[in-house]
Amino acid sequence: MNKEAIAENLRAHTLKVTPQRLKIVESLNTYGHLNIDMLYREVKESHPNVSLATVYKNLAIMTQNGLLEEVKISGHKSVFEVKKAPHIHLHCSRCGKIEDIEIDLSYVKAEAEKRSGYIVSGSEAVMVGVCPECRHNR
């Protein structure tokens, strides 16, 4: 995604286009999932005067406005990603890699609603295991 497309995406989420926000989204588009420390390093490379607080504030507002999603990984720092279609996160317990996998969760949603009486409006799922590379490189 080029900078103009990223800028349009920011505006579509009623966000002001700033160099820091462009860099955050560009980095997430490039790497997929990054924690606050990784994002700070990425932004600081091109904007040396940026503070960690600025990155935190930008992540908070972009998450609140629905552009980004925070993925909470038990025992680790949260990572962020550009919001996309519903999916599950796979987390490698050896190398820490996080991957997305699209799986139809409509059955799980319907079953949860049937058993609980809730009307489910969303879900977050992280599955933990060992990725193929780590299994191969024992």
C-alpha positions in Angstrom: 0.0 0.0 0.0 1.5 3.3 -1.1 1.6 6.5 1.1 -1.4 8.0 -0.7 -3.5 4.9 -0.1 -2.4 4.9 3.5 -3.4 8.6 3.8 -6.8 7.8 2.3 -7.3 5.0 4.8 -6.4 7.4 7.7 -8.9 10.0 6.4 -11.6 7.3 5.9 -11.2 6.6 9.7 -11.5 10.3 10.4 -7.9 10.6 11.4 -5.6 13.5 10.5 -2.7 12.4 8.2 0.6 12.9 10.0 4.1 11.7 9.1 4.1 9.5 12.3 0.8 7.9 11.5 1.8 7.2 7.9 5.0 5.5 9.1 3.1 3.4 11.7 0.7 2.1 9.1 3.4 1.6 6.6 5.4 -0.4 9.1 2.4 -2.5 10.0 1.6 -3.1 6.3 5.3 -4.2 5.8 5.7 -6.4 8.9 2.2 -7.4 9.8 2.4 -7.5 13.6 4.6 -5.2 15.7 4.7 -4.4 19.4 5.2 -0.8 20.7 9.0 -1.1 21.0 9.3 -2.3 17.4 7.0 0.4 16.1 8.8 3.1 18.1 12.1 2.0 16.5 10.5 2.0 13.0 9.1 5.5 13.5 12.2 6.9 15.1 14.3 5.8 12.1 12.6 8.3 9.9 11.5 10.8 12.6 14.4 11.0 15.1 12.6 13.5 17.4 9.5 11.4 17.9 8.8 10.4 21.5 7.5 7.0 22.8 4.5 8.9 24.2 3.6 10.1 20.7 3.7 6.6 19.3 1.5 5.4 22.2 -1.0 8.2 21.6 -1.1 7.5 17.9 -1.7 3.8 18.4 -4.4 4.5 20.9 -6.3 6.9 18.6 -5.9 4.7 15.5 -7.1 1.7 17.5 -10.0 3.6 18.9 -11.0 4.8 15.4 -11.0 1.3 14.0 -7.9 1.5 11.8 -5.7 -0.7 13.9 -6.3 -3.7 16.1 -4.4 -4.6 19.3 -3.7 -8.3 19.6 -3.1 -9.4 23.2 -0.7 -12.3 23.5 -0.6 -13.9 27.0 2.8 -13.3 28.6 4.0 -10.9 25.9 3.6 -7.3 24.9 0.5 -6.6 22.8 1.1 -6.3 19.1 -0.7 -4.1 16.6 -1.9 -4.8 13.1 -4.0 -3.0 10.5 -7.6 -4.1 11.0 -8.8 -6.6 8.4 -11.5 -9.3 8.0 -12.1 -11.5 11.1 -9.3 -14.0 11.5 -7.4 -16.1 14.1 -3.9 -15.4 15.2 -1.3 -18.2 15.4 1.5 -17.6 17.9 4.7 -19.7 17.8 5.8 -20.4 21.4 9.4 -20.9 20.3 10.2 -18.0 18.0 7.4 -15.6 18.8 6.1 -15.2 15.3 2.5 -14.3 14.8 0.6 -15.2 11.7 -3.0 -14.7 10.6 -5.2 -17.5 9.4 -8.7 -16.9 8.1 -11.2 -19.5 9.4 -14.9 -19.3 9.2 -15.9 -18.8 12.9 -19.7 -18.6 12.2 -20.3 -22.0 13.8 -18.4 -21.1 16.9 -20.3 -17.7 17.1 -23.7 -19.4 16.6 -22.9 -22.1 19.2 -21.7 -19.5 21.7 -24.9 -17.5 21.3 -27.0 -20.6 21.6 -25.4 -21.8 24.8 -25.0 -18.4 26.5 -27.9 -16.3 25.3 -25.4 -13.6 24.3 -25.5 -11.8 21.0 -21.9 -12.0 20.0 -20.6 -8.9 18.2 -17.0 -9.9 17.9 -14.2 -12.2 18.9 -10.5 -12.4 19.4 -8.7 -15.7 19.2 -5.0 -16.5 19.6 -3.9 -20.1 19.2 -0.4 -21.1 20.5 1.8 -23.7 19.0 5.0 -24.3 17.2 5.4 -23.0 13.6 6.7 -25.2 10.8 10.1 -23.5 10.7 10.7 -24.2 14.4 9.5 -27.7 14.2 11.8 -28.3 11.3 14.8 -26.7 13.0 14.4 -28.5 16.3 
